[in-house]
Amino acid sequence: MTKAAISCSLSKSKGRVVLEHVLLALCLCVIAIRTMFTESPGSQSAKMPANLNDTVYSLLISTVLIISFVVWFITGFFSKRFSYRLTGMEIGLFVFSVAAIIGVFSAANKRTAITNYVTLLAPILMGVLLVQILDSQVKIKLLLTVIAALGVVSAYQCAEQFFVSNQMTIEQYEQNRQAVLEPLGIQPGTFAHFLFEHRLYTRGVRGFFTTSNSAGSFALLASFAAVGLFVDKLKNRKYGVHGPLRFVSCGIAVAIVIFGFVIVRSKGAIAASLVTVSMFVAYLMFGNWLKKHKKIIFIVCLLLLLIVGSAVVLYGVTHGRLPGGNSMLVRWQYWDGAAKMFADYPVTGVGGGNFGTFYTHY
């Protein structure tokens, strides 16, 4: 990591600096809470108390993030020296917001659609806010440290599930199935029951999240944060009395996070990590050549994506599933149902958060 500051904050007023530190602290707290709060399965009834608690929790967290962004924007806009860094998310955020608002008006359950939009909008706004207030290496390292530390905590939770709790849950379920299903609002023989048993018997390691894919995605994010800090300590391991100790502790954290990533066994996260590492290595080795031929490379990659995508769809249509286990069967059922749903609601869709209600009809 470079030691140069991202941008100088000396031109900001003291009040503005204090406000941005407070907002950064709020964002870090939200990231920590969101990572370690165990969600209930999304397949349960929206009327169940556990699911209501999840909804209230999500709305409270989302409200904090949205208000934080609004406060930063308003106080900055009316200040004498307002600056805004383009994030690259603005166009996508605008398109998403327009589509979500249209979906709210067309949704059968408008309250669910609004809740879905708010909970998806909030983390995007937090990302935009962090781009604005992470104006020094100290703040950036603080954010990376928090994410890496949460990765270690999540890895511990994943290890506990992998070695202990998954088997215990299966034994409890086989002893008294109704006692396990009833608190979740799951009726025997329903699609929700099928999904529950699929998750249970696949012994999915999900950490504090709902699925192993979510846990794997966060582990991948945390591993990049931990590796980044480790590389920084590697460059500066000889500086200061505690330099070697910090270097070793960062190395241990990297090993723990990667271990958590491995035992999650998320195919999507593993594929994403391989693609990401390959792209990074290619950039380091052939960076100049890639820049010169970026248009041709983009066209070739786009064509390959279309060919592979077409092959996957053709296989699914022919065999009624994707190659692999039950998880790939469930994915194809999602895709097939979504395509049929789009054919019936091509313009407005069914509205955010309403997919689960309509999906069972397809």
Contacts in CASP RR format, 6 or more apart in sequence:
PFRMAT RR
TARGET T0000
AUTHOR 0000-0000-0000
METHOD contacts of the structure
MODEL  1
MTKAAISCSLSKSKGRVVLEHVLLALCLCVIAIRTMFTESPGSQSAKMPA
NLNDTVYSLLISTVLIISFVVWFITGFFSKRFSYRLTGMEIGLFVFSVAA
IIGVFSAANKRTAITNYVTLLAPILMGVLLVQILDSQVKIKLLLTVIAAL
GVVSAYQCAEQFFVSNQMTIEQYEQNRQAVLEPLGIQPGTFAHFLFEHRL
YTRGVRGFFTTSNSAGSFALLASFAAVGLFVDKLKNRKYGVHGPLRFVSC
GIAVAIVIFGFVIVRSKGAIAASLVTVSMFVAYLMFGNWLKKHKKIIFIV
CLLLLLIVGSAVVLYGVTHGRLPGGNSMLVRWQYWDGAAKMFADYPVTGV
GGGNFGTFYTHY
1 137 0 8 1.000
1 140 0 8 1.000
1 141 0 8 1.000
1 228 0 8 1.000
1 231 0 8 1.000
1 232 0 8 1.000
1 235 0 8 1.000
2 137 0 8 1.000
3 137 0 8 1.000
4 137 0 8 1.000
5 135 0 8 1.000
5 136 0 8 1.000
5 137 0 8 1.000
6 134 0 8 1.000
6 135 0 8 1.000
6 136 0 8 1.000
6 137 0 8 1.000
6 140 0 8 1.000
7 135 0 8 1.000
8 135 0 8 1.000
9 17 0 8 1.000
9 20 0 8 1.000
9 135 0 8 1.000
9 136 0 8 1.000
11 81 0 8 1.000
12 20 0 8 1.000
12 81 0 8 1.000
13 79 0 8 1.000
16 75 0 8 1.000
16 76 0 8 1.000
16 79 0 8 1.000
19 71 0 8 1.000
19 72 0 8 1.000
19 75 0 8 1.000
20 72 0 8 1.000
20 133 0 8 1.000
20 135 0 8 1.000
23 68 0 8 1.000
23 71 0 8 1.000
23 72 0 8 1.000
23 129 0 8 1.000
23 133 0 8 1.000
24 130 0 8 1.000
24 133 0 8 1.000
24 134 0 8 1.000
24 139 0 8 1.000
24 142 0 8 1.000
24 143 0 8 1.000
26 64 0 8 1.000
26 65 0 8 1.000
26 68 0 8 1.000
27 65 0 8 1.000
27 68 0 8 1.000
27 126 0 8 1.000
27 129 0 8 1.000
27 130 0 8 1.000
28 142 0 8 1.000
28 143 0 8 1.000
28 146 0 8 1.000
30 61 0 8 1.000
30 64 0 8 1.000
30 65 0 8 1.000
30 126 0 8 1.000
31 146 0 8 1.000
31 147 0 8 1.000
31 150 0 8 1.000
32 146 0 8 1.000
32 150 0 8 1.000
33 61 0 8 1.000
34 61 0 8 1.000
35 150 0 8 1.000
35 151 0 8 1.000
35 153 0 8 1.000
35 154 0 8 1.000
35 208 0 8 1.000
35 218 0 8 1.000
36 150 0 8 1.000
36 153 0 8 1.000
36 154 0 8 1.000
36 208 0 8 1.000
37 57 0 8 1.000
37 208 0 8 1.000
38 207 0 8 1.000
38 208 0 8 1.000
39 54 0 8 1.000
39 208 0 8 1.000
39 209 0 8 1.000
39 210 0 8 1.000
40 48 0 8 1.000
40 50 0 8 1.000
40 51 0 8 1.000
40 53 0 8 1.000
40 54 0 8 1.000
40 184 0 8 1.000
41 184 0 8 1.000
41 186 0 8 1.000
41 195 0 8 1.000
41 196 0 8 1.000
41 199 0 8 1.000
41 210 0 8 1.000
42 51 0 8 1.000
42 54 0 8 1.000
42 210 0 8 1.000
43 184 0 8 1.000
43 186 0 8 1.000
43 191 0 8 1.000
43 192 0 8 1.000
43 195 0 8 1.000
43 196 0 8 1.000
44 50 0 8 1.000
44 51 0 8 1.000
44 184 0 8 1.000
44 185 0 8 1.000
44 186 0 8 1.000
44 192 0 8 1.000
45 51 0 8 1.000
45 185 0 8 1.000
46 52 0 8 1.000
46 55 0 8 1.000
46 112 0 8 1.000
48 183 0 8 1.000
48 184 0 8 1.000
48 185 0 8 1.000
50 183 0 8 1.000
50 184 0 8 1.000
55 115 0 8 1.000
58 115 0 8 1.000
58 119 0 8 1.000
59 115 0 8 1.000
59 118 0 8 1.000
59 119 0 8 1.000
61 122 0 8 1.000
62 118 0 8 1.000
62 119 0 8 1.000
62 121 0 8 1.000
62 122 0 8 1.000
63 118 0 8 1.000
63 122 0 8 1.000
65 122 0 8 1.000
65 123 0 8 1.000
65 125 0 8 1.000
65 126 0 8 1.000
65 129 0 8 1.000
66 118 0 8 1.000
66 121 0 8 1.000
66 122 0 8 1.000
66 125 0 8 1.000
68 126 0 8 1.000
68 129 0 8 1.000
69 125 0 8 1.000
69 126 0 8 1.000
69 128 0 8 1.000
69 129 0 8 1.000
72 129 0 8 1.000
72 132 0 8 1.000
72 133 0 8 1.000
76 82 0 8 1.000
84 132 0 8 1.000
85 131 0 8 1.000
85 132 0 8 1.000
87 127 0 8 1.000
87 128 0 8 1.000
87 131 0 8 1.000
89 124 0 8 1.000
89 127 0 8 1.000
89 128 0 8 1.000
90 128 0 8 1.000
93 124 0 8 1.000
93 128 0 8 1.000
96 120 0 8 1.000
96 121 0 8 1.000
96 124 0 8 1.000
97 117 0 8 1.000
97 121 0 8 1.000
100 113 0 8 1.000
100 116 0 8 1.000
100 117 0 8 1.000
100 120 0 8 1.000
100 121 0 8 1.000
100 352 0 8 1.000
101 117 0 8 1.000
102 348 0 8 1.000
103 113 0 8 1.000
103 348 0 8 1.000
103 349 0 8 1.000
103 350 0 8 1.000
103 351 0 8 1.000
103 352 0 8 1.000
104 110 0 8 1.000
104 113 0 8 1.000
104 114 0 8 1.000
104 117 0 8 1.000
104 351 0 8 1.000
104 352 0 8 1.000
105 348 0 8 1.000
106 345 0 8 1.000
106 348 0 8 1.000
106 349 0 8 1.000
106 350 0 8 1.000
106 351 0 8 1.000
107 113 0 8 1.000
107 350 0 8 1.000
107 351 0 8 1.000
107 352 0 8 1.000
107 353 0 8 1.000
107 354 0 8 1.000
108 350 0 8 1.000
108 351 0 8 1.000
108 354 0 8 1.000
108 357 0 8 1.000
108 358 0 8 1.000
109 353 0 8 1.000
109 354 0 8 1.000
109 357 0 8 1.000
112 352 0 8 1.000
112 353 0 8 1.000
112 354 0 8 1.000
113 351 0 8 1.000
113 352 0 8 1.000
113 353 0 8 1.000
113 354 0 8 1.000
115 353 0 8 1.000
116 351 0 8 1.000
116 352 0 8 1.000
116 353 0 8 1.000
117 352 0 8 1.000
130 143 0 8 1.000
133 139 0 8 1.000
134 140 0 8 1.000
134 143 0 8 1.000
141 229 0 8 1.000
141 232 0 8 1.000
143 225 0 8 1.000
144 225 0 8 1.000
144 226 0 8 1.000
144 228 0 8 1.000
144 229 0 8 1.000
145 225 0 8 1.000
145 229 0 8 1.000
147 221 0 8 1.000
147 222 0 8 1.000
147 225 0 8 1.000
148 222 0 8 1.000
148 225 0 8 1.000
148 226 0 8 1.000
148 229 0 8 1.000
148 253 0 8 1.000
148 257 0 8 1.000
149 253 0 8 1.000
150 218 0 8 1.000
150 222 0 8 1.000
151 218 0 8 1.000
151 219 0 8 1.000
151 222 0 8 1.000
151 226 0 8 1.000
151 256 0 8 1.000
151 257 0 8 1.000
152 222 0 8 1.000
152 253 0 8 1.000
152 256 0 8 1.000
152 257 0 8 1.000
154 207 0 8 1.000
154 208 0 8 1.000
154 215 0 8 1.000
154 218 0 8 1.000
154 219 0 8 1.000
154 222 0 8 1.000
154 260 0 8 1.000
155 219 0 8 1.000
155 256 0 8 1.000
155 257 0 8 1.000
155 259 0 8 1.000
155 260 0 8 1.000
155 261 0 8 1.000
156 256 0 8 1.000
157 207 0 8 1.000
157 208 0 8 1.000
158 205 0 8 1.000
158 206 0 8 1.000
158 207 0 8 1.000
158 215 0 8 1.000
158 219 0 8 1.000
158 260 0 8 1.000
158 263 0 8 1.000
158 264 0 8 1.000
159 259 0 8 1.000
159 260 0 8 1.000
159 263 0 8 1.000
161 204 0 8 1.000
161 205 0 8 1.000
161 206 0 8 1.000
161 207 0 8 1.000
162 203 0 8 1.000
162 205 0 8 1.000
162 263 0 8 1.000
166 203 0 8 1.000
166 204 0 8 1.000
166 205 0 8 1.000
167 203 0 8 1.000
169 180 0 8 1.000
169 200 0 8 1.000
170 200 0 8 1.000
170 201 0 8 1.000
170 203 0 8 1.000
172 179 0 8 1.000
172 180 0 8 1.000
173 180 0 8 1.000
173 200 0 8 1.000
177 188 0 8 1.000
178 188 0 8 1.000
181 187 0 8 1.000
181 188 0 8 1.000
181 193 0 8 1.000
181 196 0 8 1.000
184 196 0 8 1.000
185 192 0 8 1.000
186 192 0 8 1.000
186 193 0 8 1.000
186 196 0 8 1.000
187 193 0 8 1.000
191 360 0 8 1.000
195 330 0 8 1.000
198 326 0 8 1.000
198 327 0 8 1.000
198 330 0 8 1.000
199 211 0 8 1.000
202 326 0 8 1.000
202 327 0 8 1.000
204 212 0 8 1.000
204 264 0 8 1.000
204 265 0 8 1.000
205 212 0 8 1.000
205 215 0 8 1.000
205 263 0 8 1.000
205 264 0 8 1.000
205 265 0 8 1.000
206 212 0 8 1.000
206 214 0 8 1.000
206 215 0 8 1.000
206 264 0 8 1.000
207 215 0 8 1.000
207 264 0 8 1.000
208 215 0 8 1.000
209 215 0 8 1.000
209 218 0 8 1.000
212 264 0 8 1.000
212 265 0 8 1.000
212 266 0 8 1.000
213 266 0 8 1.000
213 268 0 8 1.000
213 269 0 8 1.000
215 264 0 8 1.000
215 266 0 8 1.000
216 261 0 8 1.000
216 264 0 8 1.000
216 266 0 8 1.000
216 268 0 8 1.000
216 269 0 8 1.000
217 266 0 8 1.000
217 269 0 8 1.000
217 272 0 8 1.000
219 257 0 8 1.000
219 260 0 8 1.000
219 261 0 8 1.000
219 264 0 8 1.000
219 269 0 8 1.000
220 261 0 8 1.000
220 269 0 8 1.000
220 272 0 8 1.000
220 273 0 8 1.000
220 276 0 8 1.000
222 257 0 8 1.000
223 254 0 8 1.000
223 257 0 8 1.000
223 258 0 8 1.000
223 261 0 8 1.000
223 273 0 8 1.000
226 250 0 8 1.000
226 251 0 8 1.000
226 253 0 8 1.000
226 254 0 8 1.000
226 257 0 8 1.000
227 254 0 8 1.000
229 250 0 8 1.000
229 253 0 8 1.000
230 247 0 8 1.000
230 250 0 8 1.000
230 251 0 8 1.000
230 253 0 8 1.000
230 254 0 8 1.000
233 243 0 8 1.000
233 246 0 8 1.000
233 247 0 8 1.000
233 250 0 8 1.000
233 251 0 8 1.000
234 247 0 8 1.000
236 243 0 8 1.000
237 243 0 8 1.000
237 244 0 8 1.000
237 246 0 8 1.000
237 247 0 8 1.000
238 244 0 8 1.000
261 269 0 8 1.000
261 273 0 8 1.000
267 327 0 8 1.000
282 290 0 8 1.000
283 290 0 8 1.000
290 297 0 8 1.000
312 322 0 8 1.000
315 322 0 8 1.000
315 323 0 8 1.000
316 322 0 8 1.000
316 332 0 8 1.000
320 332 0 8 1.000
320 336 0 8 1.000
321 328 0 8 1.000
321 329 0 8 1.000
321 332 0 8 1.000
322 328 0 8 1.000
322 329 0 8 1.000
322 331 0 8 1.000
322 332 0 8 1.000
334 359 0 8 1.000
336 362 0 8 1.000
337 359 0 8 1.000
337 362 0 8 1.000
338 355 0 8 1.000
338 359 0 8 1.000
340 362 0 8 1.000
341 349 0 8 1.000
341 350 0 8 1.000
341 355 0 8 1.000
341 358 0 8 1.000
341 359 0 8 1.000
341 362 0 8 1.000
342 349 0 8 1.000
350 357 0 8 1.000
350 358 0 8 1.000
END
